[in-house]
Amino acid sequence: MELGSLADREPTLVANPARKAAVLVPLVEEDSASHIVFIRRSDTLEEHPGQMGFPGGRYEPRDGDRRETAVRESNEEIGLRAAEIAQIGRLDDVETVSGYTVSPFVARVPDRAYRPTDEEVADVVSLPLEAFTTPENHAYEGRMHPEYGTVPCHHFIVNGYTVWGATARMLVQLLTLGTEWTVPDPPDRPLGDRISD
């Protein structure tokens, strides 16, 4: 994965967001291949139960900036220590349906076991980056948007895990910046029912 350009890139930021959050996009080298570390959220949560995501959470006043939010939350959720994080760069801010503006920070982290250290996290999963660039693992689902009608929503299905929503939007940008993958065109047929397989 080539991410040199990410370090020098100026991300698109949302000015004065009402609800701020940040995530870490952890990259690890396993067996000479890049992997991405995800969390699976607890099924008992009110917001986004059971969904795949990156470690992170809501900005707190004690955080100096949103990068500190991502680092703090990564420690609280998967036991990742600040000294283990080698930041590469930052992706564009992503606005979510729950009203948050999420700032994603991409970083290299050590190849070691990561386990949930917070009740909000059900599981920590490392998935091969190359699998996300395989056409068979990508699909679109039609989602209703209050302003734009039915819009295509990315889905990545790897090793039985489905990554979609805001996390998939971040992943799309990471893949287009760091690999030769390009976003596939939406299908010719009308979106509405989930499109997979």
C-alpha positions, -999 to 999 in steps of 0.1 A, spaced: 0 0 0 14 34 -10 3 61 14 31 86 9 7 111 -7 -17 109 23 9 125 45 11 157 24 -26 158 15 -49 185 28 -81 168 39 -115 184 33 -128 194 67 -163 204 80 -162 239 95 -176 242 131 -194 208 133 -220 206 160 -211 170 171 -174 160 167 -159 126 167 -127 109 155 -115 74 146 -82 58 140 -78 37 108 -51 13 120 -29 -5 94 -8 -34 104 16 -56 84 9 -93 88 28 -119 69 42 -92 46 7 -80 37 -13 -49 48 -43 -55 70 -68 -31 85 -79 -34 121 -117 -30 127 -139 -32 157 -173 -48 158 -196 -28 179 -217 -45 207 -252 -56 197 -265 -39 228 -256 -3 218 -284 21 208 -264 36 179 -250 13 152 -253 -20 171 -232 -48 157 -217 -27 130 -181 -28 118 -161 3 124 -128 18 133 -117 24 169 -128 59 180 -156 80 194 -170 113 205 -147 143 210 -144 152 247 -135 187 260 -104 171 277 -91 162 242 -67 188 228 -79 180 193 -96 153 174 -64 134 168 -62 130 206 -98 118 206 -89 90 181 -58 80 202 -77 81 235 -106 61 222 -83 35 205 -67 29 239 -100 27 257 -115 3 231 -87 -20 219 -58 -12 243 -37 5 216 -11 27 233 -3 62 220 34 53 217 25 25 193 7 48 168 27 61 138 3 85 121 5 86 83 -22 112 75 -58 122 76 -88 114 55 -116 138 47 -142 145 75 -173 123 71 -207 133 82 -229 106 96 -267 100 97 -265 103 135 -253 139 132 -216 135 139 -187 148 119 -160 121 121 -123 129 115 -104 97 104 -67 95 111 -47 68 93 -18 52 112 6 22 112 3 1 144 22 -30 156 14 -65 145 1 -79 178 -31 -92 193 -58 -66 199 -88 -74 221 -118 -54 232 -111 -34 263 -144 -16 264 -180 -29 267 -190 -10 235 -167 -33 215 -177 -70 209 -147 -80 188 -115 -68 172 -109 -80 136 -79 -77 113 -88 -80 76 -65 -81 46 -65 -49 27 -62 -66 -6 -95 -84 -1 -113 -50 -1 -100 -43 -37 -115 -76 -50 -146 -69 -71 -165 -98 -57 -162 -84 -22 -179 -50 -31 -216 -43 -36 -240 -14 -35 -272 -11 -16 -298 16 -23 -304 38 8 -331 65 10 -317 100 16 -340 128 27 -326 152 1 -313 130 -27 -337 101 -29 -322 66 -34 -284 68 -32 -258 40 -36 -243 29 -3 -210 9 -5 -208 -25 11 -176 -46 15 -180 -82 25 -148 -98 36 -144 -131 56 -180 -130 66 -178 -94 79 -198 -66 62 -184 -30 63 -208 -3 52 -221 32 61 -196 59 72 -169 33 77 -172 21 41 -170 57 29 -137 62 48 -125 29 34 -133 39 -2 -112 70 2 -83 51 18 -84 25 -11 -85 52 -38 -56 71 -23 -34 41 -14 -41 14 -40 -49 12 -77 -86 4 -68 -112 26 -83 -148 30 -73 -170 7 -94 -200 22 -112 -233 17 -95 -253 -12 -112 -276 -4 -142 -306 -18 -125 -326 3 -100 -313 4 -65 -338 -5 -37 -333 -40 -25 -298 -49 -13 -275 -58 -41 -250 -85 -33 -234 -116 -47 
